[in-house]
């Protein structure tokens, strides 16, 4: 432990397997927060602070935790975009990092701790090749560790990538280009709490190996935090009392209502009918008390009934009978029906319904101008493929307005995007920008996985050449630590998610996993259980894939008739400027006259030109103009050109867009013309000409029209004269040299 005497800063160091170091420092910055640390790796630094209210607000019976992650543009010497030139609300990438932190921290606060807790993590220095999200969970946990806030950690989060067949901890941006697995894993020194990431069709064994590899690193991070906490005397946390309980009331409710609740749980009724029955049972018990008594007892009755009766009855039913709330076996998938092309005006559409969960998903195809622009602190560029997920209140029968986009919607949409992304062709394989939108119309379990399935169907309906169909399934777990019993559940219901010990979502093709998200709510989850869940998920995923393929086996051969078409060509790099023209004049004129949209992207040593139009005629016209600009005139080729101007000695003819060549008066016809008026040619005429010469120094082009005409009878082709050597004679004094004249 190092101590700086000036400001009493304390530092701890974690050394990774490859020799890189992570430093944790406290006592230097933000000392009025309950806990604050700076976590540093290389030149990347994150400041994490945590502050908790002294007491809980009256009537609060949950954990009011708020996690914010913010990346400062100054951290890497950049100005924020936009008119205000300052950081605004959190972007999607920042929200996703905050969710990763939240999901690992939340289960570890005491169940009876209800004071507001605010965790803030700021990226304050950013080395360009270090991914800061891999350090954010460690920073948040370390801030809690050096505070007196009750917390069951510490935890840490690490990124694991598989590069060249080897697992790597916290690789940089550059190394990730060669990775076929990218997951974030969060856990304590004893258990895994959270997993999220994407893969390129890896096996269940590879993913399980990555989780185990990550946990070994997490143990080291947690051990250092425990050491720091003890040295600072923060292993003893503050005392609190946020709940007032009535043990006699609890036991009465359990004794009188448990058997009745168990009967409701085993009835196999639908979600709302089952919940109505539970609510009626609770109301019947509460009716024995007066209104004055209920002011005190009503919150306790609801809590004890929900936690000690309803929840336990449903959990025990599954463990006792191996039967689910809706009567299914533990590995059984709910009935599925699908439909494509439901919306006649959408570029692609599909309905996917599994049990009481339903997604209506659309696909829209656009130009490069429609791509999502990314301007994050460390990541800039564009996204050709985007997926948006909407979860309106009516999907669960809630009577409330929809107000803005929730963090949950961003997280679920990102998971579905990761699942489909490896199978969506991009770049030169697919010139379209692709937007998938999933609107959840009904929800009772795993609407994000329904989005993956509906997205697969809609993309194939739109004619996007999806490499392979992708499906997804949500797995659950019910376990009893006292008896050692456990059951893995396939395709969980909403209630099974809330009362269960695990929510494990897995997506993939027939050949492997493409994305996963796992939240574990119980201590001591063994790798045996995890392995069982992965294998059961694989079987369920294949079952769902069969249902998707029954609906549409292959992407449509062609896009629908009303889908705007794109033609993509590549041009030499040196012609990009010619196509654009000075100030964009040329490309704007082409777009205006043909009614198309044209974009040019420079890739390596060439330009990729996308021409987007509503009909074939417009595309062909624009394509011809661009091909003309980039075409190289060849000697011996015949062109149909337009006379641009007439001069005394001939005419200038545009043989290709922007390329003029001289048709000398002597090359117009076999007969001799004294003036251009005699030729009958005028500006704007279209004539056939042949390119006969090109000056190697100046690049000037010479045309002939007469070589395309039939020769007059008796015409004798003259042999070209050998050029004479120039005479080395100076003009005499006063002598003027005029132009040489040919004499007959």
Secondary structure, DSSP 8 states (H G I E B T S, - for coil): -EEETTTTEEEEEEE-TTS-EEEEEESSS-TTSSEEEEEEETTEEEEEEEEE-SS--TT--S--EEEEEEE-GGGGT----SSS-S--S--HHHHHHHHHHHHHHGGGS-TT--S-EEEEEEEEE--TTS-THHHHHHHHHHHHHTS-S--S---EEEEEEEETTEEEES--TTGGGGEEEEEEEEE-SS-EEEEEEEEEEE-HHHHHHHHHHHHHHHHHHHHHHHHHHHHTT-SS----------HHHHHHHHHHHHHHHHHHHTT---HHHHHHHHHHHHHHHHTTS-HHHHHHHHHHHHHHIIIIIIHHHHHHHHHHHSB-TTS-BTT----EEEEES-STTSSEEEEEEETTEEEEEEEEEE-GGGSEEEE-SS-EEEESEEEEEEE-GGGGT--S---S--HHHHHHHHHHHHHHHTTS--GGG--SEEEEEEEEEE-SS-HHHHHHHHHHHHHHHHT---SS--EEEEEEEEEETTTTEEEEEES--HHHHHHSSEEEEEEEETTEEEEEEEEE-SS---HHHHHHHHHHHHHHHHHHHHHHHHH-SS--SS--TTS-EEEEEEEEGGGHHHHH-GGGHHHHHHHHHHT-EEEEEEETTEEEEEEEESSHHHHHHHHHHHHHHH----TT-EEEEEEEEEETTEEEEEEETTEEEEEEGGGS-SS--SSGGGGT--TT-EEEEEEEEE-TTT--EEEESGGGS---TT------------------TT----------
